[in-house]
Amino acid sequence: MRHGTHRGASAELQPLEQRRLLNGNVRAILSSGSLILRGNAADNSVVITRQSNGNLLIEGRDSTTINNNGESAELGPVTQNLTVQMTQGGEDFISVQGELTIPGDVTAEIDEGEFLIEGSAGALHIEGDLEIVTGEEGIANVRNEVVVDGSTSIESEGDAYIVTAGAIVPDFDDAEFSDSLTIDNPYFPVVPGAVYEYHARGVDDDTDETFTERIVVTMTSETLTVNGVQVRVVNDKVYEDDLLIEDTDDWYAQDDDGNVWYFGEFVVNYEYDDDGEVISTDNDGSWTAGEDGAQAGINMEAKPRVGHRYYQEFSPGSVLDVGMGLATQIKVKVPVGTYRNVFRVEETTVAEPFALGQKQYAPGVGMVSECDLDIEDNEIVQSAKLITLTLNREDVTAVVSPTGFTGTNVGGRLVGGAELNGAASIESEEGIVINGAVFGNEVTIDAESEAILVSSEFAAGAEIAGGEAVTLRDVFASGSVSIRGRADVFVFGSQIDRLALRMSESGNDLTIRDSVIDRLDAYGGGGHNRYFDQGGNDIDSIRIRKFSIV
């Protein structure tokens, strides 16, 4: 069940293969060991991957040709630099995928579109420098295991992301599916004839208006064969104001060890005019295991674990959803009933860096509630509860036994995080999200709107500026972190040697929770500023000026 997270999040990206682009052509030249790509004035979409012989495959997508001679070209080996120049007009989307080593520098300039450098299928190692420049409608995107030995420079007039998951890709080849259609894992049972209805309520990010949704999930008797495995079809319909806005078929199977696998989804999204008439549909978010490098993910382990991060959806260049167990043995009350031993899961997606959600699964039932959180301040922006549950049209409180299930968790490959070993400068005229990165040298981060840093490590000093908000969540910094600007600052679960804040305008909030800080030095600037100590902090030395303590 894939429900939308954080409505209106500016970071939502469409997969490359789903962009509608026309008449593109990219010239690819190998000169003295360096690969140079230049696009024409039309829209261009290109994916670059390494072949087994060490050469690079430059593959055009969405009708983009390479060297005016077909949809792909193989060049290499590349022994020096990779240069991408997409400044001739049009909307360009260039994806460089690992496993790959570039012995020299990677330099990319793109006016409109996206430059994506990704180490999901394997590590992407740049032995020189990384430099990305984008125009007003451009996005700079670094995903997963990208290692840069030299310096990193990102200048984006659009958003800039360095987002990794640090999660396990489950080992599909080792799984056995002799009875794949029997899905009786108590935390995610798929029993034909069961119908789940959820009611959701939230606040739209863009308009601040309250909205309600009705979500109907039907466990059908339909089956398909996906990537050689028989799967069950689960239909998921989302209604807003009685209008169907999303109709999705999800595909699940259970292996012989009791793990529930997610094999993909076919999505139909609907857009309406003011009179409630359909004006367009699209299939954004659809993916299929076994196609275009996508692999089935784990939706529920046989033995759910706290702290374990695993890929639920794994399609490099497209969807990369991750689950992590947060708690077990909790109690949850919803209209259908009261449940114990509930498993709480945090869900994030590398492809939508602003999205953060939590779901709660009750044994014998499956998902009983979910919520979407604002990644900046941890506030709930949308929540849903199980309102009714029927099995063959009879009201029930469970569809399988909540106890007595045994199984073995699947193993897999860890996809590592980004490592930027040289000095780094990241600037954006929009927002910046950094999640799961390790910085080995001094860092400068400057965002006109939000600057959000999550689960990242700074070995040297960091200077951070944000025009609207600065968030540090689970950040470790052995040096000094300096924050300046006119933004609210949130520090959650972080460990910092010295945190210095200098605010240029009034009306700023500083909120700190569950953090260890050797020295805190905060200056609020003019006017009224507030300091919130939300508890769980260990601050050795504190100096606060121009703040009222709340």
VEXPAZA-649978 format. One record per residue (C-alpha): residue in one letter; residue number from 1; x, y, z. Coordinates in nm, 4 decimals. Layout:
! VEXPAZA-649978
 res   n        X        Y        Z
   A NUM        X        Y        Z
...
//
This chain:
! VEXPAZA-649978
 res   n        X        Y        Z
   M   1   0.0000   0.0000   0.0000
   R   2   0.1749   0.3083  -0.1237
   H   3   0.0027   0.6264  -0.0129
   G   4   0.1251   0.9777  -0.0934
   T   5   0.3565   1.1371   0.1616
   H   6   0.3847   1.5042   0.2482
   R   7   0.1476   1.6587  -0.0056
   G   8   0.2989   1.9317  -0.2161
   A   9   0.6605   1.8457  -0.1273
   S  10   0.8804   2.0323  -0.3702
   A  11   1.1240   1.7437  -0.3871
   E  12   0.8951   1.4983  -0.5623
   L  13   1.0674   1.3811  -0.8789
   Q  14   0.9336   1.1771  -1.1658
   P  15   1.1400   0.8776  -1.2788
   L  16   1.3560   0.9433  -1.5813
   E  17   1.1849   0.6871  -1.7978
   Q  18   0.8474   0.8499  -1.7354
   R  19   0.9402   1.1986  -1.8580
   R  20   0.7730   1.2945  -2.1832
   L  21   1.0540   1.4291  -2.3972
   L  22   1.0793   1.4624  -2.7756
   N  23   1.3363   1.4961  -3.0555
   G  24   1.6472   1.4947  -2.8398
   N  25   1.9956   1.4111  -2.9593
   V  26   2.3126   1.3953  -2.7530
   R  27   2.6583   1.4010  -2.9024
   A  28   2.8945   1.1690  -2.7132
   I  29   3.2672   1.2043  -2.7824
   L  30   3.5596   1.0137  -2.6334
   S  31   3.8746   1.2265  -2.6559
   S  32   4.2091   1.1403  -2.4914
   G  33   4.0320   0.9175  -2.2395
   S  34   3.7683   1.1791  -2.1483
   L  35   3.3989   1.1445  -2.2297
   I  36   3.2127   1.4607  -2.3332
   L  37   2.8335   1.4800  -2.3728
   R  38   2.6552   1.7731  -2.5376
   G  39   2.2813   1.7964  -2.5992
   N  40   2.0916   1.9724  -2.8744
   A  41   1.8256   2.2406  -2.8200
   A  42   1.5458   1.9873  -2.7719
   D  43   1.4659   1.7798  -2.4625
   N  44   1.7254   1.5113  -2.3906
   S  45   1.7142   1.2091  -2.1602
   V  46   2.0262   0.9927  -2.1176
   V  47   2.1363   0.7163  -1.8799
   I  48   2.5080   0.6314  -1.8503
   T  49   2.6126   0.2909  -1.7139
   R  50   2.9273   0.0789  -1.7101
   Q  51   2.9446  -0.2351  -1.9203
   S  52   3.1216  -0.5531  -1.8087
   N  53   3.4129  -0.4737  -2.0435
   G  54   3.4734  -0.1382  -1.8721
   N  55   3.3211   0.0746  -2.1469
   L  56   3.0360   0.3169  -2.0860
   L  57   2.6933   0.2654  -2.2392
   I  58   2.5261   0.5958  -2.3266
   E  59   2.1579   0.5126  -2.3643
   G  60   1.8960   0.7559  -2.4916
   R  61   1.5526   0.7484  -2.3331
   D  62   1.2196   0.8929  -2.4447
   S  63   1.3170   0.9188  -2.8132
   T  64   1.6587   1.0732  -2.7465
   T  65   1.9184   0.9559  -2.9975
   I  66   2.2949   0.9346  -2.9490
   N  67   2.5202   1.0858  -3.2185
   N  68   2.2184   1.0926  -3.4519
   N  69   2.2660   0.7204  -3.4886
   G  70   2.0270   0.5139  -3.2810
   E  71   1.9262   0.4987  -2.9164
   S  72   2.2633   0.4082  -2.7651
   A  73   2.6383   0.4120  -2.8077
   E  74   2.9199   0.2287  -2.6298
   L  75   3.2382   0.4258  -2.5716
   G  76   3.5453   0.3843  -2.3588
   P  77   3.7151   0.2951  -2.1499
   V  78   3.7127   0.6363  -1.9782
   T  79   4.0527   0.7007  -1.8218
   Q  80   4.0199   1.0736  -1.7503
   N  81   3.7158   1.2972  -1.7074
   L  82   3.3413   1.2987  -1.7659
   T  83   3.1954   1.6278  -1.8886
   V  84   2.8239   1.6945  -1.9416
   Q  85   2.7143   2.0153  -2.1141
   M  86   2.3387   2.0632  -2.1486
   T  87   2.3012   2.4376  -2.2004
   Q  88   2.1650   2.4521  -2.5533
   G  89   1.7989   2.4741  -2.4473
   G  90   1.5314   2.2185  -2.3730
   E  91   1.4651   2.0148  -2.0606
   D  92   1.7467   1.7666  -2.0050
   F  93   1.7728   1.4675  -1.7715
   I  94   2.1094   1.3015  -1.7378
   S  95   2.1625   1.0012  -1.5097
   V  96   2.5046   0.8533  -1.4324
   Q  97   2.4699   0.5158  -1.2612
   G  98   2.7148   0.2988  -1.0675
   E  99   2.8921   0.0616  -1.0427
   L 100   3.1442   0.2938  -1.2037
   T 101   3.4826   0.4595  -1.1436
   I 102   3.5776   0.7911  -1.3048
   P 103   3.9571   0.8365  -1.2735
   G 104   3.9375   1.2132  -1.3214
   D 105   3.6775   1.4855  -1.2672
   V 106   3.3024   1.4896  -1.3249
   T 107   3.1735   1.8261  -1.4471
   A 108   2.8089   1.8847  -1.5339
   E 109   2.6253   2.1959  -1.6463
   I 110   2.2527   2.1827  -1.7098
   D 111   2.0063   2.4691  -1.7542
   E 112   1.6703   2.3002  -1.7068
   G 113   1.6000   1.9449  -1.5899
   E 114   1.8039   1.7194  -1.3635
   F 115   2.1570   1.5893  -1.3316
   L 116   2.1503   1.2675  -1.1291
   I 117   2.4613   1.0835  -1.0178
   E 118   2.3692   0.7621  -0.8378
   G 119   2.5440   0.4744  -0.6630
   S 120   2.2521   0.2379  -0.5993
   A 121   2.3249  -0.0605  -0.8247
   G 122   2.6922  -0.0261  -0.7211
   A 123   2.9350   0.2330  -0.5887
   L 124   3.0157   0.5329  -0.8073
   H 125   3.3712   0.6483  -0.7382
   I 126   3.5023   0.9842  -0.8605
   E 127   3.8768   1.0013  -0.8065
   G 128   3.8932   1.3708  -0.8953
   D 129   3.6519   1.6580  -0.8310
   L 130   3.2743   1.6785  -0.8703
   E 131   3.1236   2.0011  -1.0034
   I 132   2.7536   2.0490  -1.0840
   V 133   2.5945   2.3728  -1.2049
   T 134   2.2227   2.3992  -1.2825
   G 135   1.9931   2.6762  -1.4022
   E 136   1.6716   2.8073  -1.2527
   E 137   1.4687   2.4982  -1.3422
   G 138   1.7548   2.2569  -1.2764
   I 139   1.8024   2.0006  -0.9989
   A 140   2.1363   1.8651  -0.8765
   N 141   2.0939   1.5169  -0.7324
   V 142   2.3487   1.2846  -0.5679
   R 143   2.2059   0.9499  -0.4537
   N 144   2.3413   0.6672  -0.2420
   E 145   2.6982   0.5326  -0.2618
   V 146   2.8822   0.8126  -0.4412
   V 147   3.2441   0.8604  -0.3287
   V 148   3.4323   1.1772  -0.4262
   D 149   3.8053   1.1880  -0.3464
   G 150   3.8512   1.5504  -0.4518
   S 151   3.6421   1.8581  -0.3861
   T 152   3.2668   1.8879  -0.4397
   S 153   3.1003   2.1999  -0.5749
   I 154   2.7247   2.2238  -0.6375
   E 155   2.5648   2.5486  -0.7540
   S 156   2.1967   2.5052  -0.8286
   E 157   1.9331   2.7632  -0.9040
   G 158   1.6863   2.4851  -0.8274
   D 159   1.6976   2.2277  -0.5471
   A 160   2.0127   2.0368  -0.4494
   Y 161   2.0074   1.6912  -0.2904
   I 162   2.2640   1.4540  -0.1474
   V 163   2.0429   1.1726  -0.0251
   T 164   2.1351   0.8184   0.0728
   A 165   1.9538   0.5438   0.2568
   G 166   2.2202   0.3154   0.4043
   A 167   1.9804   0.0240   0.3596
   I 168   1.9867  -0.3425   0.2593
   V 169   1.8818  -0.4548  -0.0875
   P 170   1.7320  -0.8004  -0.0186
   D 171   1.8889  -1.0997  -0.1903
   F 172   1.6160  -1.2009  -0.4329
   D 173   1.8219  -1.4769  -0.5946
   D 174   1.8446  -1.6688  -0.2653
   A 175   1.4691  -1.6594  -0.1990
   E 176   1.2447  -1.9577  -0.2690
   F 177   0.8794  -1.9094  -0.3650
   S 178   0.7201  -2.2558  -0.3677
   D 179   0.3900  -2.1252  -0.2228
   S 180   0.4155  -1.7543  -0.3017
   L 181   0.0402  -1.6839  -0.3033
   T 182  -0.0067  -1.7824   0.0613
   I 183   0.0721  -1.4568   0.2370
   D 184   0.0016  -1.5168   0.6041
   N 185   0.2756  -1.3120   0.7689
   P 186   0.0681  -1.1667   1.0574
   Y 187   0.2117  -0.8177   1.0146
   F 188   0.1264  -0.8056   0.6434
   P 189  -0.1331  -1.0686   0.5524
   V 190  -0.2839  -1.0671   0.2049
   V 191  -0.6066  -1.2664   0.2274
   P 192  -0.8376  -1.2545  -0.0774
   G 193  -1.1753  -1.1119   0.0152
   A 194  -1.0428  -0.8757   0.2808
   V 195  -1.1219  -0.5050   0.2409
   Y 196  -0.9559  -0.2317   0.4467
   E 197  -1.0957   0.1230   0.4586
   Y 198  -0.8893   0.4091   0.5978
   H 199  -0.9806   0.7718   0.6550
   A 200  -0.7029   1.0304   0.6258
   R 201  -0.6855   1.3940   0.7243
   G 202  -0.4062   1.6419   0.6624
   V 203  -0.2914   1.9880   0.5640
   D 204  -0.1792   2.0722   0.2106
   D 205   0.1797   2.2020   0.2047
   D 206   0.1141   2.4562  -0.0682
   T 207  -0.2233   2.6015   0.0386
   D 208  -0.2329   2.5198   0.4143
   E 209  -0.5888   2.3974   0.3559
   T 210  -0.7231   2.0927   0.5379
   F 211  -0.8134   1.7931   0.3230
   T 212  -0.9657   1.4511   0.3834
   E 213  -0.9143   1.1274   0.1942
   R 214  -1.0790   0.7868   0.1893
   I 215  -0.8547   0.4935   0.1074
   V 216  -0.9986   0.1543   0.0137
   V 217  -0.7588  -0.1411  -0.0058
   T 218  -0.8972  -0.4635  -0.1533
   M 219  -0.7159  -0.7970  -0.1343
   T 220  -0.8222  -0.9411  -0.4693
   S 221  -0.8151  -1.2988  -0.5929
   E 222  -0.6219  -1.1863  -0.9029
   T 223  -0.2699  -1.3155  -0.9620
   L 224   0.0120  -1.2274  -1.1987
   T 225   0.3573  -1.3595  -1.2757
   V 226   0.6240  -1.0941  -1.2182
   N 227   0.9939  -1.1689  -1.2564
   G 228   0.9170  -1.5416  -1.2587
   V 229   0.7137  -1.5396  -0.9351
   Q 230   0.3372  -1.5646  -0.8905
   V 231   0.2122  -1.2586  -0.7038
   R 232  -0.1163  -1.1461  -0.5548
   V 233  -0.2796  -0.8248  -0.6713
   V 234  -0.3870  -0.5739  -0.4058
   N 235  -0.5981  -0.2836  -0.5301
   D 236  -0.5545   0.0512  -0.3548
   K 237  -0.7961   0.3359  -0.4328
   V 238  -0.7592   0.6881  -0.2908
   Y 239  -1.0549   0.9267  -0.2956
   E 240  -1.0530   1.2987  -0.2179
   D 241  -1.3904   1.4747  -0.2006
   D 242  -1.5407   1.1554  -0.3451
   L 243  -1.3184   1.1850  -0.6531
   L 244  -1.0848   0.8986  -0.7353
   I 245  -0.7359   1.0521  -0.7414
   E 246  -0.5247   0.7342  -0.7441
   D 247  -0.5948   0.3746  -0.8472
   T 248  -0.3060   0.1354  -0.7872
   D 249  -0.2499  -0.2375  -0.8247
   D 250   0.0296  -0.3556  -0.5927
   W 251   0.1963  -0.6946  -0.6353
   Y 252   0.3026  -0.9064  -0.3359
   A 253   0.4371  -1.2559  -0.2732
   Q 254   0.5678  -1.4425   0.0328
   D 255   0.8839  -1.6523   0.0232
   D 256   0.9259  -1.9869   0.1953
   D 257   1.0874  -1.8172   0.4954
   G 258   0.7888  -1.5887   0.5618
   N 259   0.9160  -1.2599   0.4157
   V 260   0.6623  -1.0565   0.2164
   W 261   0.8127  -0.9203  -0.1057
   Y 262   0.6939  -0.6213  -0.3060
   F 263   0.7203  -0.6785  -0.6825
   G 264   0.5985  -0.3450  -0.8106
   E 265   0.2866  -0.1486  -0.8852
   F 266   0.0819  -0.0085  -1.1678
   V 267  -0.0433   0.3392  -1.0793
   V 268  -0.3088   0.5553  -1.2435
   N 269  -0.3192   0.9123  -1.1136
   Y 270  -0.6171   1.1352  -1.1987
   E 271  -0.6307   1.5133  -1.2345
   Y 272  -0.9634   1.6988  -1.2383
   D 273  -1.0872   2.0439  -1.3385
   D 274  -1.2970   2.2669  -1.1110
   D 275  -1.6139   2.0899  -1.2285
   G 276  -1.4849   1.7477  -1.1226
   E 277  -1.4187   1.6273  -1.4758
   V 278  -1.1072   1.4238  -1.5515
   I 279  -0.8610   1.6295  -1.7548
   S 280  -0.5556   1.4034  -1.7454
   T 281  -0.4123   1.0797  -1.6133
   D 282  -0.0590   0.9496  -1.5756
   N 283   0.1247   0.6450  -1.4449
   D 284   0.3911   0.8190  -1.2355
   G 285   0.5236   0.5889  -0.9654
   S 286   0.4714   0.2644  -1.1586
   W 287   0.7537   0.0111  -1.1611
   T 288   0.8023  -0.3616  -1.2190
   A 289   1.0594  -0.5901  -1.0612
   G 290   1.2900  -0.7404  -1.3221
   E 291   1.2593  -0.4462  -1.5630
   D 292   1.5070  -0.1598  -1.6159
   G 293   1.7264  -0.2706  -1.3254
   A 294   1.4405  -0.2822  -1.0732
   Q 295   1.4413  -0.5534  -0.8078
   A 296   1.1723  -0.6755  -0.5720
   G 297   1.1940  -0.5323  -0.2211
   I 298   1.0827  -0.6459   0.1225
   N 299   0.7554  -0.5057   0.2506
   M 300   0.7588  -0.7022   0.5774
   E 301   1.0274  -0.9247   0.7261
   A 302   0.9437  -1.2643   0.8704
   K 303   1.0721  -1.1371   1.2068
   P 304   1.0343  -0.7582   1.2137
   R 305   1.3394  -0.5862   1.3631
   V 306   1.3961  -0.2479   1.5233
   G 307   1.6777  -0.0435   1.3654
   H 308   1.7051  -0.2547   1.0497
   R 309   1.6847  -0.0559   0.7234
   Y 310   1.5695  -0.2368   0.4103
   Y 311   1.4584  -0.1442   0.0609
   Q 312   1.0866  -0.1859  -0.0018
   E 313   1.1140  -0.0587  -0.3597
   F 314   1.4430  -0.0686  -0.5489
   S 315   1.4554   0.0746  -0.8998
   P 316   1.7713   0.2845  -0.9559
   G 317   1.6933   0.6108  -1.1319
   S 318   1.3317   0.5788  -1.0259
   V 319   1.1760   0.4630  -0.6966
   L 320   1.3946   0.3884  -0.3934
   D 321   1.1715   0.3450  -0.0865
   V 322   1.3163   0.2375   0.2476
   G 323   1.1620   0.1001   0.5672
   M 324   1.3169   0.0904   0.9140
   G 325   1.1701  -0.0638   1.2277
   L 326   1.1211   0.1910   1.5068
   A 327   0.9413   0.0033   1.7832
   T 328   0.7615  -0.3178   1.8730
   Q 329   0.5161  -0.4175   2.1434
   I 330   0.3296  -0.0871   2.1332
   K 331  -0.0456  -0.0459   2.1779
   V 332  -0.2653   0.1214   1.9153
   K 333  -0.6386   0.1963   1.9229
   V 334  -0.8316   0.2532   1.5991
   P 335  -1.2055   0.2303   1.5236
   V 336  -1.1721  -0.1359   1.4235
   G 337  -1.0210  -0.2341   1.7589
   T 338  -0.7364  -0.2085   2.0067
   Y 339  -0.4150  -0.3904   1.9181
   R 340  -0.0999  -0.4823   2.1070
   N 341   0.2467  -0.5888   1.9908
   V 342   0.2165  -0.3358   1.7080
   F 343   0.5235  -0.2821   1.4886
   R 344   0.6044   0.0779   1.3953
   V 345   0.7980   0.1455   1.0741
   E 346   0.9572   0.4650   0.9451
   E 347   0.9372   0.5062   0.5690
   T 348   1.1521   0.7347   0.3576
   T 349   1.2303   0.7561  -0.0104
   V 350   1.5571   0.8592  -0.1690
   A 351   1.3670   0.9954  -0.4683
   E 352   1.1585   1.2360  -0.2544
   P 353   1.3961   1.3775   0.0065
   F 354   1.1321   1.5834   0.1914
   A 355   0.9050   1.2807   0.2498
   L 356   0.8966   1.1163   0.5944
   G 357   0.6272   0.8766   0.7114
   Q 358   0.5437   0.6229   0.9789
   K 359   0.3161   0.3194   0.9586
   Q 360   0.1915   0.0922   1.2337
   Y 361   0.1251  -0.2758   1.1698
   A 362  -0.0861  -0.4898   1.4034
   P 363  -0.0414  -0.8697   1.4125
   G 364  -0.3255  -1.0489   1.2380
   V 365  -0.4289  -0.7346   1.0495
   G 366  -0.1481  -0.5436   0.8826
   M 367  -0.1429  -0.1651   0.8645
   V 368  -0.3807  -0.0004   1.1123
   S 369  -0.2554   0.3596   1.0963
   E 370  -0.0052   0.5848   0.9260
   C 371   0.1142   0.9432   0.9384
   D 372   0.3288   1.1766   0.7315
   L 373   0.5692   1.4081   0.9131
   D 374   0.7246   1.7419   0.8289
   I 375   1.0940   1.6582   0.8052
   E 376   1.1843   2.0090   0.9275
   D 377   1.0103   2.0097   1.2665
   N 378   0.8686   1.6554   1.3041
   E 379   0.5093   1.7849   1.3075
   I 380   0.2364   1.5530   1.1738
   V 381   0.0952   1.6863   0.8465
   Q 382  -0.1277   1.3905   0.7537
   S 383  -0.2635   1.0882   0.9404
   A 384  -0.4847   0.7910   0.8550
   K 385  -0.6622   0.5232   1.0609
   L 386  -0.8275   0.1924   0.9812
   I 387  -1.2014   0.2596   0.9979
   T 388  -1.3477  -0.0706   0.8809
   L 389  -1.2140  -0.4191   0.8094
   T 390  -1.4218  -0.6880   0.6415
   L 391  -1.3508  -1.0410   0.5239
   N 392  -1.5954  -1.1771   0.2687
   R 393  -1.8264  -0.8845   0.3611
   E 394  -1.8282  -0.9706   0.7324
   D 395  -1.6850  -0.7313   0.9910
   V 396  -1.3706  -0.8729   1.1507
   T 397  -1.0866  -0.7515   1.3718
   A 398  -0.8214  -0.9796   1.2162
   V 399  -0.7767  -1.1816   0.8966
   V 400  -0.5107  -1.4307   1.0155
   S 401  -0.3925  -1.5537   1.3533
   P 402  -0.1758  -1.2919   1.5279
   T 403   0.0451  -1.5579   1.6873
   G 404   0.2240  -1.8798   1.6004
   F 405   0.4025  -1.7555   1.2879
   T 406   0.7688  -1.8470   1.2429
   G 407   1.0175  -1.7533   0.9767
   T 408   1.3677  -1.6381   0.8849
   N 409   1.4685  -1.2923   0.7685
   V 410   1.6307  -1.2544   0.4278
   G 411   1.9871  -1.1297   0.3831
   G 412   2.1119  -0.8821   0.1281
   R 413   2.3602  -0.6202   0.0102
   L 414   2.4181  -0.2935   0.1926
   V 415   2.3972   0.0155  -0.0272
   G 416   2.6343   0.2615   0.1354
   G 417   2.6101   0.6374   0.1726
   A 418   2.7788   0.9291   0.0032
   E 419   3.1379   1.0087   0.1043
   L 420   3.2685   1.3523   0.0087
   N 421   3.6313   1.3500   0.1160
   G 422   3.7478   1.6902  -0.0052
   A 423   3.6204   2.0377   0.0715
   A 424   3.2540   2.0799  -0.0234
   S 425   3.0418   2.3791  -0.1215
   I 426   2.6681   2.3312  -0.1813
   E 427   2.4555   2.6293  -0.2820
   S 428   2.0923   2.6422  -0.3888
   E 429   1.8487   2.9208  -0.4648
   E 430   1.5771   2.6786  -0.3497
   G 431   1.6150   2.3990  -0.0909
   I 432   1.8951   2.1645   0.0126
   V 433   1.8491   1.8178   0.1611
   I 434   2.1501   1.6148   0.2783
   N 435   2.0731   1.2728   0.4216
   G 436   2.3222   0.9992   0.5071
   A 437   2.6383   1.1724   0.3833
   V 438   2.9880   1.1744   0.5341
   F 439   3.1986   1.4877   0.4828
   G 440   3.5720   1.4506   0.5371
   N 441   3.6648   1.8180   0.5086
   E 442   3.5188   2.1644   0.5579
   V 443   3.1661   2.2192   0.4245
   T 444   2.9668   2.5253   0.3223
   I 445   2.5887   2.4896   0.2767
   D 446   2.3759   2.7834   0.1625
   A 447   2.0043   2.7520   0.0789
   E 448   1.7586   3.0281  -0.0004
   S 449   1.4756   2.8225   0.1532
   E 450   1.5211   2.5075   0.3659
   A 451   1.8522   2.3460   0.4564
   I 452   1.7818   1.9999   0.5994
   L 453   2.0618   1.7733   0.7221
   V 454   1.9778   1.4212   0.8374
   S 455   2.1926   1.1292   0.9597
   S 456   2.5102   1.2901   0.8309
   E 457   2.8638   1.3254   0.9669
   F 458   3.0957   1.6249   0.9541
   A 459   3.4599   1.5542   1.0334
   A 460   3.5621   1.9217   1.0095
   G 461   3.3818   2.2547   1.0306
   A 462   3.0467   2.3257   0.8678
   E 463   2.8922   2.6619   0.7798
   I 464   2.5182   2.6487   0.7135
   A 465   2.2742   2.9163   0.5987
   G 466   1.9022   2.8800   0.5358
   G 467   1.6498   3.1411   0.4350
   E 468   1.3449   2.9663   0.5840
   A 469   1.4625   2.6863   0.8133
   V 470   1.7685   2.4863   0.9115
   T 471   1.7159   2.1347   1.0474
   L 472   1.9831   1.9052   1.1948
   R 473   1.8510   1.5573   1.2689
   D 474   2.0821   1.2787   1.3897
   V 475   2.3880   1.4794   1.2834
   F 476   2.7371   1.4113   1.4198
   A 477   2.9919   1.6929   1.3977
   S 478   3.3356   1.6687   1.5576
   G 479   3.4137   2.0298   1.4670
   S 480   3.2242   2.3548   1.4807
   V 481   2.8848   2.4011   1.3147
   S 482   2.7992   2.7619   1.2371
   I 483   2.4430   2.8566   1.1350
   R 484   2.3522   3.1997   1.0077
   G 485   2.0593   3.3685   0.8411
   R 486   1.6971   3.4507   0.9083
   A 487   1.5677   3.0986   0.9679
   D 488   1.4168   2.8868   1.2422
   V 489   1.6632   2.6230   1.3596
   F 490   1.5732   2.2697   1.4722
   V 491   1.8297   2.0331   1.6273
   F 492   1.7097   1.6790   1.7023
   G 493   1.9122   1.3784   1.8221
   S 494   2.2469   1.5296   1.7218
   Q 495   2.5978   1.5345   1.8699
   I 496   2.7961   1.8527   1.8015
   D 497   3.1198   1.9854   1.9519
   R 498   3.0295   2.3523   1.9090
   L 499   2.7080   2.4994   1.7735
   A 500   2.7154   2.8727   1.6938
   L 501   2.4079   3.0601   1.5685
   R 502   2.3916   3.4146   1.4346
   M 503   2.0479   3.5389   1.3260
   S 504   2.0157   3.8502   1.1134
   E 505   1.6449   3.9154   1.1669
   S 506   1.3882   3.8822   1.4447
   G 507   1.1201   3.6216   1.4968
   N 508   1.3466   3.3160   1.4955
   D 509   1.2891   2.9957   1.6934
   L 510   1.5673   2.7685   1.8162
   T 511   1.4428   2.4208   1.9127
   I 512   1.6742   2.1520   2.0550
   R 513   1.5810   1.7984   2.1655
   D 514   1.7746   1.4827   2.2593
   S 515   2.1093   1.6327   2.1597
   V 516   2.4626   1.6394   2.3029
   I 517   2.6407   1.9730   2.2518
   D 518   2.9704   2.0666   2.4158
   R 519   2.9177   2.4384   2.3591
   L 520   2.6115   2.6304   2.2446
   D 521   2.6504   2.9955   2.1492
   A 522   2.3348   3.1552   2.0067
   Y 523   2.2716   3.5187   1.9156
   G 524   1.9171   3.5967   1.8051
   G 525   1.9629   3.9351   1.6422
   G 526   1.7026   4.2080   1.6774
   G 527   1.3430   4.1664   1.7933
   H 528   1.1726   3.8689   1.9565
   N 529   1.3360   3.5244   1.9308
   R 530   1.2502   3.2105   2.1269
   Y 531   1.4540   2.9168   2.2572
   F 532   1.2765   2.5834   2.3140
   D 533   1.4580   2.3162   2.5154
   Q 534   1.2373   2.0140   2.4514
   G 535   1.4283   1.7850   2.6844
   G 536   1.6779   1.5034   2.6615
   N 537   1.9679   1.7423   2.6011
   D 538   2.3217   1.7367   2.7421
   I 539   2.4746   2.0826   2.6866
   D 540   2.8012   2.1489   2.8749
   S 541   2.8316   2.5209   2.8060
   I 542   2.5497   2.7484   2.6953
   R 543   2.5430   3.1168   2.6022
   I 544   2.2165   3.2544   2.4650
   R 545   2.1575   3.6185   2.3801
   K 546   1.8539   3.7902   2.2306
   F 547   1.6379   3.4818   2.2920
   S 548   1.3523   3.4350   2.5375
   I 549   1.3538   3.0889   2.6970
   V 550   1.0181   2.9139   2.6515
//
